[in-house]
């Protein structure tokens, strides 16, 4: 190297040699060629030690010292990874649409980056043998890539004359370096960790001073459009946001905390400016140093309109055709997901429905392990078909695999899990319970907690059985069992109380639980000492039967009706007040006509109530007088009119309940899950995060079940609405096409 002369020159490849790299010892060189081979050269001896026949042209090669792997990029759009010693194929990655131009290992050998002539950079997970994520932004071929020493950044050189710096943690474009006048061929981070060297077809080598590869101390105006940068600083500093120059201004990064202009506008709630720049354009969500996006600050500052607007932007992005834009934006908001649910926005259900991620291109065939559809928790982002189904030839059915985009807490009873479920439980937008995510999440968590749920139900019902036995005949053994069960149930409530705090007493059922447990423990003592317990026993039995009803929440078939009973009671409360008033009124009228003012329970209530429930014996009169007229009017009002009203009222309640069935069902499930997780939390599990994976049959359609006239009518309206929206979109597209053609014709005429 000091002599600056060619040490050895070898020519053994039958076609062009396109790439080369050293092995871990530095004594051997691996070369890749268009002749489909990789040759291993002994530098000192000048001989070929090994030859690997790949079967396709090789454009790039890289070596990993940690795992002793070498990787190649081919003209068949594949990244291949081999064991150096044995030549065994470790992984084959397919995903690029054009030839691979560059590959680079991460130091641990678990990930590899690839650049391609399709203008994309992909990061691959070698252990899972799956694509981790894609970086999209170049307009033309990616010629070369390199990874920074701390592996937080990737630099890419492109045929579009630019160099882009990508943040591997946030999975986004960080900066664009402009200066070359022709395509950039190659680049490399310098060993001083402060510079990046690049060479271009324009005949120049450029050294880019990055000062600090973390970019925390980099002067932002050097890496962004200077006019937009200084305009943003000036507009924000003077609080004259209307002076912002363009849409690009919203993404200007200011300061070491990486706040964008959009962060500031969302924090201040300036919706008018955001709307003005976002008109007919798509906002880009970018996370700051604290890994929060603008939507997080709008939520914390309670700017509901801004939150709604930003959520709508995310929904628009998810409905578009740009897969990489969707991934970039949704990955940016990963740390804000719980806060988004907390916002209870009116668009929250729409947003959650867009978070179910699926590769619509891939259709799988196999026999699922469970009845479809089903979901489970998986640490991996990738779809490993072995987890879902088995291949059984003729019995195979078409399947679609999905996953929820964000990681969710998977350790039951952990602080993160409790906080997440509590946020869902307290969400004011009930429409979220209709979304796929909430339904699948509730079912998977319910399965995990089913034993605890059934155990709780068993204790509630067994407690009732013991009460019946001890009322019939006192027994010390039964009393001890009764005390043990109620001690467990009270401890159960104390654990919840300690976790929830004073808000525990805001819920009526919690007060009933504590009171029921304490009074039930006193029951054996009252019976043993033969204390006058008639009303006491009645009250204890009432509390236990009421609490026992909630045990039916454990079964899918009965959970629905338990909620229906309580909702029906709520809906007729006002009616009951009028009914009681009318019954007492007719009783009072009857007393006034008896000649003697004998105000008794029978005269004031019982007789009138008998008439209302269809017992007219007390109306045994032969003469028509005012008393008969009073009875006659009472029958018409209370029996005919009022009872018909309650039938209609309950009918409407049932129809309404059918429309809300999904909401009530999954709301009860989430509430029960939260109760159970409070119990599990005493084991203090550590926070863990995983992905929700879903397996459905292709073209999954729910079974048609008659759910009442109103709900059936609503479903038809929703279908009609979807068809209308689709038709309107097609018409709008045609109008836009016609307008563009007209404008083109007008331009030609003007010329």
Secondary structure, DSSP 8 states (H G I E B T S, - for coil): --S-S--------SS-EEEEEE-SSSSEEEEEETTSEEEEEETTTTEEEEEEE-SS-EEEEEEETTTTEEEEEETTSEEEEEETTT--EEEEEE--SS-EEEEEE-TTSSEEEEEETTSEEEEEETTTTEEEEEEE--SS-EEEEEE-TTSSEEEEEETTSEEEEEETTTTEEEEEEE--SS-EEEEEE-TTSSEEEEEETTS-EEEEE-SSTT-SSS-GGGSS-HHHHHHHHHHHHTT-GGG---GGGGG-EETTTTEEHHHHHHHHT-HHHHHHHHTTS-------TTS--HHHHHHHTT-HHHHHHHHHHHHHHHHSS-HHHHHHHHHHTGGGHHHHHHHT-TTHHHHHHHTEEE-TT--EEEEESSSSSEEEEES-SS--GGGTEE--GGG-EEEEEEEESS-EE-STTSHHHHHHHHHHHH-S-GGGGGSHHHHHHHHHHHHHHHHHHHHHHHHHHHHHHHHHHHHHS--HHHHHHHHHHHHHHHHHHHHHHHHH-GGGGGSHHHHHHHHHHHHHHHHHHHHHTT---HHHHHHHHHHHHHHHHGGGGGSHHHHHHHHHHHHHHHHTHHHHHHHHHHHHHHHHHHHHHSSS----HIIIIIHHHHHHTT-GGGG---S-SHHHHHHHHHIIIIIIIIHHHHHHHHHHHHHHHHHTHHHHHHHHHHHHHHHHHHHHGGG-----EEEEEEEEETT---------HHHHHHHHHHHHHHHHHHHHHHHHHHHHHHHHHHHHHHHHHH-
